[in-house]
Protein backbone atom coordinates (compact mmCIF):
# COMPACT_ATOMS: atom_id res chain seq x y z
CA UNK A 1 0.00 0.00 0.00
CA UNK A 2 1.20 3.49 -0.79
CA UNK A 3 0.50 6.13 1.81
CA UNK A 4 2.59 8.96 0.35
CA UNK A 5 -0.51 10.97 -0.53
CA UNK A 6 -1.50 11.16 3.15
CA UNK A 7 1.98 12.18 4.27
CA UNK A 8 2.07 14.80 1.51
CA UNK A 9 -1.29 16.22 2.65
CA UNK A 10 -0.07 16.39 6.25
CA UNK A 11 3.16 18.08 5.16
CA UNK A 12 1.16 20.75 3.32
CA UNK A 13 -0.36 22.05 6.56
CA UNK A 14 2.79 21.98 8.73
CA UNK A 15 3.40 25.61 9.61
CA UNK A 16 5.01 26.14 13.03
CA UNK A 17 3.96 29.45 14.58
CA UNK A 18 3.97 31.13 17.93
CA UNK A 19 0.50 32.60 18.45
CA UNK A 20 1.13 34.29 21.78
CA UNK A 21 3.38 33.99 24.82
CA UNK A 22 1.24 31.02 25.84
CA UNK A 23 0.32 29.23 22.63
CA UNK A 24 2.00 27.83 19.57
CA UNK A 25 1.14 25.24 16.98
CA UNK A 26 1.62 23.71 13.59
CA UNK A 27 4.70 21.65 14.47
CA UNK A 28 2.73 18.43 13.98
CA UNK A 29 0.14 17.71 11.30
CA UNK A 30 -2.15 14.77 10.67
CA UNK A 31 -4.03 13.56 7.63
CA UNK A 32 -6.75 10.95 7.67
CA UNK A 33 -8.63 9.27 4.87
CA UNK A 34 -12.24 8.22 5.24
CA UNK A 35 -14.03 5.22 3.77
CA UNK A 36 -15.44 7.51 1.07
CA UNK A 37 -11.90 8.51 0.02
CA UNK A 38 -11.92 12.05 1.42
CA UNK A 39 -8.80 13.36 3.16
CA UNK A 40 -8.96 15.69 6.15
CA UNK A 41 -6.04 17.42 7.86
CA UNK A 42 -5.27 19.14 11.12
CA UNK A 43 -2.45 20.67 13.12
CA UNK A 44 -1.53 20.56 16.78
CA UNK A 45 -2.05 23.49 19.13
CA UNK A 46 0.12 23.61 22.26
CA UNK A 47 -0.67 25.91 25.17
CA UNK A 48 1.06 26.67 28.46
CA UNK A 49 -1.75 25.09 30.48
CA UNK A 50 -2.15 21.92 28.39
CA UNK A 51 -5.43 23.17 26.93
CA UNK A 52 -4.34 22.55 23.36
CA UNK A 53 -5.05 19.55 21.21
CA UNK A 54 -3.35 17.11 18.89
CA UNK A 55 -3.25 17.23 15.10
CA UNK A 56 -5.26 14.00 14.98
CA UNK A 57 -8.07 15.69 16.94
CA UNK A 58 -8.05 18.64 14.55
CA UNK A 59 -8.19 16.35 11.50
CA UNK A 60 -11.05 14.38 13.07
CA UNK A 61 -12.93 17.62 13.79
CA UNK A 62 -12.56 18.59 10.12
CA UNK A 63 -13.92 15.18 9.13
CA UNK A 64 -16.86 15.39 11.53
CA UNK A 65 -17.68 18.85 10.25
CA UNK A 66 -18.27 17.19 6.87
CA UNK A 67 -20.48 14.46 8.31
CA UNK A 68 -18.07 11.53 8.15
CA UNK A 69 -16.91 9.20 10.93
CA UNK A 70 -15.30 6.11 9.38
CA UNK A 71 -11.52 6.47 9.07
CA UNK A 72 -9.55 3.92 7.04
CA UNK A 73 -6.02 5.41 7.14
CA UNK A 74 -4.20 8.04 9.17
CA UNK A 75 -0.75 9.55 9.45
CA UNK A 76 0.81 12.17 11.73
CA UNK A 77 4.17 13.82 11.05
CA UNK A 78 6.33 16.47 12.65
CA UNK A 79 8.01 19.42 10.98
CA UNK A 80 11.07 17.27 10.20
CA UNK A 81 8.95 14.69 8.38
CA UNK A 82 9.15 12.06 11.13
CA UNK A 83 6.17 9.78 11.55
CA UNK A 84 4.46 10.01 14.94
CA UNK A 85 2.19 7.57 16.73
CA UNK A 86 -1.09 8.98 18.02
CA UNK A 87 -1.09 9.51 21.77
CA UNK A 88 -3.35 7.39 23.96
CA UNK A 89 -5.98 10.12 24.15
CA UNK A 90 -6.14 10.33 20.34
CA UNK A 91 -6.30 6.55 19.98
CA UNK A 92 -9.27 6.38 22.32
CA UNK A 93 -10.95 9.45 20.79
CA UNK A 94 -10.72 8.08 17.23
CA UNK A 95 -11.96 4.66 18.34
CA UNK A 96 -15.10 6.18 19.84
CA UNK A 97 -16.10 8.13 16.72
CA UNK A 98 -17.07 4.99 14.80
CA UNK A 99 -16.92 1.30 15.83
CA UNK A 100 -15.22 0.50 12.50
CA UNK A 101 -12.29 2.79 13.27
CA UNK A 102 -10.59 0.04 15.27
CA UNK A 103 -9.62 -1.35 11.84
CA UNK A 104 -8.10 1.89 10.56
CA UNK A 105 -4.49 1.72 9.38
CA UNK A 106 -2.11 3.96 11.30
CA UNK A 107 1.05 4.73 9.34
CA UNK A 108 4.16 4.85 11.54
CA UNK A 109 6.82 4.59 8.83
CA UNK A 110 7.41 3.97 5.15
CA UNK A 111 6.74 0.24 5.59
CA UNK A 112 5.40 0.26 9.13
CA UNK A 113 1.65 0.17 9.69
CA UNK A 114 -0.62 -0.93 12.52
CA UNK A 115 -4.33 -1.25 12.97
CA UNK A 116 -5.74 1.10 15.59
CA UNK A 117 -6.88 -1.91 17.63
CA UNK A 118 -3.23 -3.04 17.84
CA UNK A 119 -2.30 0.34 19.32
CA UNK A 120 -5.27 0.27 21.71
CA UNK A 121 -5.27 -3.22 23.24
CA UNK A 122 -7.80 -4.36 25.83
CA UNK A 123 -10.44 -1.98 24.49
CA UNK A 124 -12.96 -1.34 27.25
CA UNK A 125 -15.76 -1.02 24.66
CA UNK A 126 -15.45 -4.61 23.43
Beta strands, then each sheet from edge to edge (+ up, - down):
strand 1: 17-18
strand 2: 23-34
strand 3: 39-47
strand 4: 71-78
strand 5: 105-109
strand 6: 112-115
sheet 1: 1+ 2- 3+
sheet 2: 1+ 2- 4+ 5+ 6-
end
